């Protein structure tokens, strides 16, 4: 067969399969599985209001996640400001010693962190609504 006929035959077969309701293999499954195992290993913690920042850890990153992620419980009232302190290198927060605000969706506190990196999570209340805030930390 010529290349044009072969391409046409492949397109016709693919069109017929899709019309019959066949689905293509899910290419995104490994990414979903990785996300599930990352979040599946999350630690459940609770922030209790304090005027000073509260630290959690020292933790060590694993191969489950390439980032350090946080998610507030859906029952949480208020938001939290958080940052990561890489304890073997500094006593300051990442991102130029700044906090970021987090809510009830999974979000990244630190990206592309090497496996085996020791860190602490530093948290303070976004406002006084954050009295008792359950959250999860995945790393």
Buried (B, 14 or more C-beta within 10 A) or exposed (E): EEEEEEEEEEEEEEEEEEEEEEEEEEEEEEEEEBBEBBBEBBEEBEBEBEEEBBEBBEBEBBEBBBBBBBBBEEEBEBBBBBBBBBBEEEEEBBEEEEBBEBBEEBBBBBEEBEEEBBBBBBBBBBEEEBEEBBBBBBB
